[in-house]
Amino acid sequence: MNLRKIFAVILSLLLVIGLFAACGDAADTPENGDAGEPVSDAGNGEPAPDGADSPEEPATLRIASLKGPTTIGMVKLMDDSDNGLTENKYDVQIFGTADEIVGLLVNGDIDAANIPCNLASVLYKKTEKGIKAVDINTLGVLYILAASDPDSAENTEEPFKTIADLKGKTIYSTGKGTTPEYVLNYILTSNGIDPATDVNIEYLSEATEVAAKMSETADAIAVLPQPYVTVAMTQNENLRIVFDLTEEWEKIDGTQLVTGVTVVRNEFIEEHPEAVAKFMADYAASVEYVNNNVEDAAALVEKYDIVKAPVAQKAIPYCNIVCQTGDDMKANVTAYLNVLFNSDPTSVGGELPDDSFYYFGE
């Protein structure tokens, strides 16, 4: 073979080797559409581990809450969200009555709600177990107030030392056929007082009416919730708290009186478990802030048009704001709903919720 032919063969071999090398480089690039190993999020070309989940995107929780203690515990969470300081976005709507929230929750127009505990039980059945209780947000907010006779100011001895001292008295209250009636009856009965015969309970439609009765009657006794207790005492210096019904409830069987719980729709929990966990952490931090920074929290309460800051500042220490989860939540809610069920089964939806009502996290 002459020299020219040998050179041609060598050149052909070099071209073939170069072609295979180029094909090998192209096969290693992600742009070629090959169904090879996925590239990691770090962008370093290393394959992602099999079955690895990408981090959940920040979520928006649409929350309905009531104008009162159940929202007071959320004000720091709300403010942080508005200032971009939380991973989740919290869109909180505040309503005057629980009835306004029911349809939104049932129709899926909101993701979570702060509502009375017994209403949560009712909606658990109504939504065919479509919601879960994730925490207790407020314990009892009911108090018994008495009016001092301004003409007997020299008499400083407290006539009401135990619940039994209410026997034979007239008591004004709101909430006929609702939680205040069931709680009052349970506490009276447990202290040996028959609510039907041993006391005269007059139910009025509004807390403001009860406060008016307290002003009109020198020796009046009334059951009021916070923050109406603080408002009434601010307007009438002759009023004083004689019994904290949360304390009286706990004396009976060791459980705690419950007012409000936070519920989340199952669909949202299943789709955004990490967002729910962040929500619970943010909620707990907000509650801690409110209880430990009362003056600053009161300013936020006014900012979100719940009540004026001076009222909030006096009321917060008596609102029993908590973020109680897990076994404690279940034990206290169960005991509370049992009392209501024994008084009136319809108050909890006709039957007590089963264990799937309670959310313990993932």
C-alpha positions in Angstrom: 0.0 0.0 0.0 1.5 3.3 -1.0 1.9 6.2 1.5 -1.1 8.1 0.1 -3.5 5.2 0.8 -2.1 4.6 4.3 -2.7 8.3 5.2 -6.3 8.1 3.9 -7.1 5.0 6.1 -5.7 6.7 9.2 -7.7 9.9 8.6 -10.9 7.8 8.2 -10.3 6.0 11.5 -9.8 9.4 13.3 -13.1 10.7 11.9 -15.0 7.6 13.1 -13.4 7.8 16.6 -14.3 11.5 16.8 -17.9 10.8 15.8 -18.4 8.2 18.6 -16.9 10.5 21.2 -19.3 13.3 20.2 -22.3 10.9 20.5 -21.1 9.9 23.9 -20.9 13.5 25.1 -24.4 14.3 23.8 -25.9 11.3 25.6 -24.7 12.7 28.9 -26.5 16.0 28.5 -30.1 16.6 29.9 -31.1 18.4 26.7 -31.2 15.3 24.5 -34.6 14.1 25.8 -33.1 10.8 26.9 -35.0 9.1 29.8 -31.9 8.8 31.9 -31.3 9.6 35.6 -32.9 12.8 36.9 -30.6 15.7 37.7 -30.6 16.9 41.3 -32.0 20.3 42.3 -28.5 21.4 43.3 -27.6 21.6 39.6 -24.4 19.7 40.1 -25.2 17.0 37.6 -25.6 14.3 40.3 -28.7 12.1 39.9 -31.4 12.7 42.5 -31.9 9.7 44.9 -34.7 7.4 43.9 -38.1 8.3 45.4 -36.9 11.7 46.7 -39.7 14.3 47.1 -39.2 17.9 46.2 -39.9 20.4 49.0 -43.5 21.5 49.3 -44.2 24.9 47.9 -45.4 27.6 50.4 -49.2 27.4 50.7 -52.0 29.8 51.3 -54.4 28.9 54.1 -57.9 30.5 53.9 -58.9 30.8 57.6 -62.3 31.9 59.0 -62.3 33.0 62.6 -64.6 34.6 65.1 -64.4 38.1 66.5 -63.3 37.4 70.0 -60.7 35.3 72.0 -60.4 32.7 69.3 -58.9 35.3 66.9 -57.0 37.2 69.6 -54.6 34.3 69.8 -53.9 34.6 66.0 -53.1 38.3 65.8 -49.3 37.8 65.8 -49.6 35.1 63.1 -51.8 37.4 61.0 -49.4 40.3 61.4 -46.3 38.2 60.6 -48.1 36.9 57.5 -49.1 40.4 56.3 -45.4 41.4 56.7 -44.1 38.4 54.8 -42.5 36.8 57.8 -44.1 33.3 57.5 -43.5 30.6 54.9 -47.3 30.1 54.6 -49.6 32.9 53.6 -52.5 33.2 56.0 -55.7 34.8 54.6 -57.8 35.3 57.7 -61.4 36.5 57.5 -63.1 37.5 60.8 -66.8 36.9 61.3 -69.3 38.0 64.0 -71.2 34.7 64.3 -70.3 31.0 63.8 -73.3 30.6 61.4 -71.5 32.7 58.8 -68.6 30.3 58.8 -70.6 27.0 58.4 -71.4 27.3 54.7 -67.9 28.4 53.8 -66.4 25.3 55.5 -68.9 22.8 54.2 -68.5 24.1 50.6 -64.7 24.1 50.8 -64.5 27.9 50.4 -62.1 28.0 53.4 -59.4 25.6 54.5 -59.5 26.1 58.2 -61.7 27.7 60.9 -61.7 28.7 64.5 -65.1 27.7 65.8 -66.9 26.6 69.0 -66.0 23.1 70.0 -69.5 21.7 69.8 -70.0 23.2 66.3 -66.9 21.4 65.2 -68.5 18.2 66.3 -71.7 19.1 64.4 -69.7 19.9 61.2 -67.7 16.7 61.5 -70.9 14.8 60.9 -72.3 17.3 58.4 -69.2 17.1 56.2 -69.1 13.2 56.5 -65.9 13.3 58.6 -64.4 15.9 56.2 -62.6 17.9 58.9 -60.3 17.3 61.8 -59.7 19.2 65.0 -56.0 20.2 65.1 -56.0 22.2 68.4 -57.9 23.8 71.2 -57.4 27.5 70.8 -59.3 28.8 73.8 -60.3 27.1 77.1 -63.3 28.5 79.1 -64.1 32.2 78.8 -67.2 32.2 81.0 -67.2 34.0 84.3 -69.8 34.6 87.0 -70.0 38.3 88.0 -71.7 39.8 91.0 -72.6 43.4 91.6 -71.7 45.1 94.9 -74.3 47.3 96.6 -72.6 50.8 96.5 -74.5 51.6 99.7 -72.9 48.7 101.6 -69.3 49.4 100.6 -68.2 48.9 104.2 -69.2 45.2 104.0 -66.0 43.7 102.5 -66.8 40.0 103.2 -67.3 38.0 100.0 -70.7 36.3 100.2 -69.9 33.8 97.4 -67.2 31.4 98.5 -68.4 28.3 96.7 -70.8 27.6 93.9 -73.3 26.3 96.5 -73.7 29.9 97.7 -75.6 30.6 94.5 -78.6 28.6 95.7 -81.7 30.7 95.8 -80.3 33.5 93.6 -81.3 34.9 90.3 -78.7 34.5 87.6 -78.7 36.4 84.3 -77.1 34.8 81.3 -77.0 34.5 77.5 -76.9 31.3 75.5 -80.2 29.5 76.2 -79.9 26.1 74.5 -76.2 26.6 73.8 -72.9 26.1 75.6 -73.3 28.7 78.4 -76.5 26.9 79.5 -75.0 23.4 79.4 -71.8 24.5 81.2 -73.7 26.4 83.9 -76.1 23.5 84.5 -73.3 21.0 84.7 -71.4 23.1 87.2 -74.5 23.8 89.3 -75.6 20.2 89.3 -72.1 18.9 90.2 -72.2 21.2 93.2 -75.6 20.0 94.4 -77.8 22.7 92.9 -80.8 21.8 90.8 -80.8 24.4 88.0 -84.6 24.0 87.6 -85.6 24.6 91.2 -82.7 25.9 93.3 -81.9 29.0 91.3 -83.8 31.3 88.9 -81.9 31.5 85.6 -83.1 34.3 83.3 -81.7 34.0 79.7 -81.3 37.1 77.7 -80.5 37.3 74.0 -77.4 39.6 74.1 -74.5 40.1 76.4 -75.2 43.8 76.4 -78.6 43.1 77.9 -77.0 41.1 80.7 -74.6 44.0 81.4 -77.6 46.4 81.5 -79.3 44.1 84.1 -76.1 44.2 86.2 -76.2 48.0 86.2 -79.9 48.1 87.1 -79.9 45.6 89.9 -77.8 46.2 93.0 -77.3 42.5 93.9 -77.4 41.0 90.3 -75.5 37.9 89.4 -74.6 37.1 85.8 -72.7 34.7 83.5 -70.7 36.5 80.8 -67.9 35.5 78.4 -64.7 37.5 77.8 -64.2 40.1 76.5 -67.7 41.2 77.6 -66.7 40.7 81.2 -64.0 43.3 80.9 -66.3 45.7 79.0 -69.0 45.4 81.6 -66.5 45.8 84.5 -65.1 48.9 82.8 -68.6 50.4 82.5 -69.7 49.5 86.0 -67.1 49.7 88.8 -69.5 47.8 91.1 -69.0 44.6 89.2 -66.5 41.9 90.3 -65.7 38.3 89.2 -66.7 35.8 91.8 -66.2 32.5 89.9 -64.1 31.5 87.0 -66.2 28.7 85.4 -63.0 27.1 83.9 -61.6 26.6 87.3 -64.9 25.3 88.6 -65.2 22.8 85.7 -61.7 21.5 86.4 -62.5 20.9 90.1 -65.2 18.4 89.0 -63.2 15.8 87.0 -59.8 17.3 86.3 -60.4 18.1 82.7 -60.4 21.6 81.2 -63.4 23.5 79.9 -63.1 24.1 76.2 -64.5 27.0 74.2 -62.9 27.0 70.7 -61.0 24.6 68.5 -59.3 25.0 65.1 -60.4 22.6 62.4 -58.8 22.0 59.0 -60.4 20.2 56.0 -59.1 16.7 55.4 -58.4 17.6 51.7 -56.1 20.4 52.7 -54.3 18.2 55.2 -53.7 15.5 52.6 -52.5 17.9 50.0 -50.4 20.1 52.2 -49.1 18.2 55.3 -46.0 20.4 55.6 -48.1 23.5 55.4 -50.3 22.3 58.2 -47.3 21.5 60.4 -46.0 25.1 59.7 -49.4 26.5 60.5 -49.5 24.7 63.9 -46.0 26.0 64.7 -46.9 29.5 63.7 -50.1 29.3 65.7 -48.3 28.1 68.8 -45.8 30.9 68.5 -48.6 33.5 68.1 -50.4 32.3 71.2 -47.1 32.4 73.2 -46.5 36.0 72.0 -50.0 37.2 72.9 -49.9 35.7 76.4 -46.3 37.0 77.1 -46.6 40.4 75.4 -50.0 41.6 76.4 -49.6 45.3 75.6 -48.1 44.8 72.2 -50.7 42.1 71.4 -53.5 44.3 72.4 -52.4 46.9 69.8 -52.6 44.2 67.2 -56.0 43.2 68.4 -57.2 46.7 67.8 -55.4 46.8 64.4 -57.5 43.9 63.3 -60.7 45.5 64.6 -61.5 42.8 67.2 -61.8 45.0 70.2 -60.1 48.3 71.3 -56.6 47.9 72.7 -57.4 49.0 76.3 -60.1 46.4 76.5 -57.9 43.7 75.0 -55.1 44.5 77.4 -57.4 43.9 80.4 -59.1 40.9 78.8 -56.3 38.8 77.4 -55.1 37.4 80.8 -58.7 36.1 81.3 -59.3 34.7 77.9 -57.5 31.4 78.4 -55.9 31.5 75.0 -54.0 28.3 74.3 -52.7 26.1 71.4 -53.4 22.7 72.9 -52.7 19.7 70.7 -52.3 15.9 70.8 -53.5 13.8 73.7 -54.4 16.8 75.9 -56.6 18.2 73.2 -58.4 14.9 72.7 -58.9 14.3 76.4 -60.4 17.7 77.1 -62.5 17.9 74.0 -63.9 14.4 74.6 -64.9 15.2 78.2 -66.4 18.5 77.2 -68.5 17.0 74.3 -69.7 14.2 76.6 -71.2 16.8 79.0 -72.9 18.5 76.1 -74.1 15.2 74.6 -75.7 14.2 78.0 -77.4 17.6 78.2 -78.6 17.6 74.6 -77.3 15.2 71.9 -78.2 17.7 69.1 -75.7 20.2 70.5 -72.9 18.0 69.2 -74.6 16.7 66.0 -76.6 13.8 67.5 -73.5 11.6 68.2 -70.0 12.0 69.6 -67.2 12.1 67.0 -64.9 9.1 66.7 -61.1 9.1 66.9 -60.6 10.2 63.3 -61.9 13.7 64.4 -58.6 14.4 66.1 -55.5 15.3 64.2 -52.1 14.4 65.7 -49.8 15.4 62.8 -48.0 13.3 60.3 
